[in-house]
Amino acid sequence: MNRLFQAMAIAMCLSVGIHSTAVAEDVPQADRVVLVDFDTHDVEAQVMEQFYANLQSIIEDTESLGLEEHGDFSMDDLWLMAGCSDTSAECLGFLSDFVDGDQLLFGAVGYSDGTLSFSMTLFDFEAGENISEISGKTLSGDDAWLAEGIPAVIEHFLFGETASLTVHAASDAEVLLDGEVVGSGTANIEGVAPGEATVTVKSDDETQEERVILRHEENLELTFDDEPSIADIDDPDYSTPSLYPGLAAVGVGVLGLGVGVVGQTQLSSARNEAEDRVANGVFDGDPARAHELQSDMDSANTLRFIGFTGGVVGLAAGGALLFRALTAEPAGDDLAGSPSFDLDVGASSDGVNAGFRIDF
């Protein structure tokens, strides 16, 4: 009886062992990825740290891949050991003798004129070929934009063109993705590469544009209304008021003072002549000359009044405008509430009328 129980126990153990082996064989083995240090050009260290952290995280979250610890070596180091220095399949195949992994991941990251560019290659030793590759993938933006865009670039590299876009626009509008026409009106765009993308909508009278980050298997919806895009709206005038109106007003004031001085001179000359010809209250001379002198004095007095009045008004207005221009600061929308100065000058039968209005 004991032997029967022992046989049954052995059979059960063998059965469990065989089942466990079968289950293990059904689970696909993850490809071991050897990460080589990327070549860099003008890229900040923190950007590369962020890049490597995202690369490691995404690979570890992918069931079919596993990241091998890399030994801080570059492709130049491997090529030196292999005795070749190119990215041909034959040369890359030689590198399997020097690394412990199934696949080799290498590439380059560069920075120029505010733009990061990525080139990445994943070479499979068993297949003897590149199984994934991107070149010239770019990102341009601030730190927050890069933080979102870097993992998207890696997703494009590892998984391909897995994102999609739905663009809602007017029926007669043309839809472009990264400069290529992809439809009109409402467009459904499949097979879009994760990463940075620029969507443009063009109609007869306006162009609207939006830059977005697409992630792996994301379906992003964008709606473009009939409002003009930011690019089509004139930039608000944030500059300070010009000095030219103030200088022009000052010039008019100076000219007015000059006219006033001429009028004053003519009036004084006519008045002096008249005073010289009057003796004991009687004009000594031709009566016609007396009328002529009176007319000259009236004209000179009018000219003096107009000149001095215009001069004072011009100088006051010019001074106010120059003061405003020199003390104003750019304020964007706040300019609508800044003080305004209006000057009205006109001639009438009684002389010159001038008015000021200052709004706060």
C-alpha positions, 0 to 999 in steps of 0.5 A, spaced: 500 500 500 505 504 501 508 503 494 502 505 491 501 511 495 509 513 493 507 511 486 501 516 486 505 521 489 511 521 484 506 521 478 503 527 481 509 531 482 511 529 474 504 531 472 505 538 476 512 538 473 510 537 466 505 542 466 509 547 469 514 546 463 509 547 458 506 553 461 513 556 461 514 554 454 508 558 452 510 564 455 514 568 450 521 570 452 522 577 452 528 580 447 534 583 451 535 590 449 542 592 450 542 600 450 549 603 447 550 610 449 547 615 444 552 620 441 550 627 443 551 634 440 550 640 444 544 637 448 544 638 456 545 633 460 538 633 464 535 632 457 539 626 456 537 623 463 530 625 461 531 621 455 534 615 458 529 614 464 523 615 459 527 609 454 528 605 460 521 606 463 517 604 456 522 598 454 520 595 461 513 596 460 513 592 454 512 585 455 516 583 449 522 587 451 527 587 457 533 592 458 540 589 459 544 593 463 549 597 459 556 598 461 557 606 459 560 604 452 559 607 445 558 605 438 565 607 437 568 602 443 564 596 440 566 598 433 573 598 435 573 591 438 569 588 432 574 591 427 569 595 423 566 602 423 559 602 420 552 600 421 551 595 415 548 588 418 555 584 417 558 589 421 553 590 427 552 582 427 559 582 429 558 586 435 554 580 438 560 577 440 561 583 445 555 584 448 550 580 452 543 581 449 538 579 443 538 586 440 542 593 440 539 600 441 543 606 439 542 612 436 544 620 436 540 626 439 542 633 437 540 640 439 540 646 434 536 653 433 531 651 439 530 644 436 532 637 438 533 631 433 533 624 434 535 618 430 534 611 433 536 604 431 534 597 434 538 591 431 536 584 432 542 579 432 538 573 430 534 576 424 541 580 422 537 586 420 534 593 423 527 592 426 526 599 428 529 605 426 527 613 425 531 619 423 530 626 424 525 626 428 524 633 432 521 636 438 521 644 439 518 647 445 519 649 452 521 644 458 514 642 459 513 640 451 519 636 451 517 632 457 511 630 454 514 629 447 520 625 448 516 619 451 512 620 444 518 620 440 520 613 443 513 610 442 514 612 435 520 608 435 518 602 438 511 601 436 511 605 429 505 610 427 500 608 432 496 614 433 490 617 429 487 624 429 480 627 427 480 634 425 473 638 425 473 644 420 469 647 415 467 643 409 471 647 404 477 647 408 483 644 406 486 640 412 494 639 412 498 634 417 506 637 417 505 640 411 502 634 407 494 635 405 490 629 408 483 631 407 478 637 407 472 638 412 472 633 417 478 628 416 479 622 420 487 621 419 489 614 421 497 611 422 500 618 425 506 617 428 507 619 435 510 625 437 510 632 435 505 634 429 502 640 426 495 641 423 493 646 419 487 648 416 486 652 410 480 656 407 479 662 402 480 667 407 484 664 413 489 659 415 489 656 422 494 652 425 495 648 431 501 644 434 500 638 438 503 632 441 501 625 440 502 619 444 502 611 442 495 609 440 492 616 442 486 618 438 486 626 438 480 630 436 481 637 434 476 642 432 477 649 428 472 654 428 471 660 423 474 665 428 481 667 425 487 664 428 492 667 432 497 668 426 491 672 422 490 677 427 494 683 427 499 683 434 496 688 438 501 695 439 505 694 445 509 700 443 509 706 447 506 713 443 510 716 438 514 722 439 512 725 432 505 728 434 508 731 440 514 734 436 509 736 430 505 740 435 511 743 438 513 745 431 506 749 430 507 752 436 514 755 435 511 757 428 505 760 431 510 764 436 514 767 430 507 769 427 505 773 433 512 776 433 511 778 426 504 781 428 507 785 434 513 788 430 508 790 425 503 793 430 509 797 434 511 800 427 504 802 425 503 805 432 509 808 433 508 812 426 501 814 428 504 817 435 509 821 431 504 824 427 499 826 432 500 833 435 495 835 441 490 830 439 490 831 431 493 827 426 498 831 422 498 828 415 494 826 410 487 823 412 488 817 408 494 815 411 491 815 418 486 810 415 491 806 412 495 806 419 489 804 423 488 798 418 495 796 418 494 796 426 488 792 426 491 787 421 497 786 425 493 786 432 489 780 429 496 777 426 499 777 433 493 774 436 492 768 432 500 767 432 501 768 440 494 764 441 496 758 436 503 758 439 501 757 446 496 752 444 501 748 440 507 748 445 502 746 450 499 740 446 506 738 444 509 738 451 503 734 453 504 729 447 511 729 448 510 728 456 505 722 455 510 719 449 516 719 454 513 717 460 508 711 457 510 704 458 508 698 454 502 695 457 498 691 452 491 691 453 491 696 459 493 701 453 485 701 452 485 705 459 490 709 459 489 717 459 488 720 452 489 727 450 485 731 444 486 738 442 481 742 437 484 748 434 479 752 429 478 759 426 472 763 427 470 770 425 472 772 432 479 769 432 482 762 434 478 757 438 482 752 442 479 746 446 483 741 450 480 734 452 484 729 457 480 722 458 483 718 464 
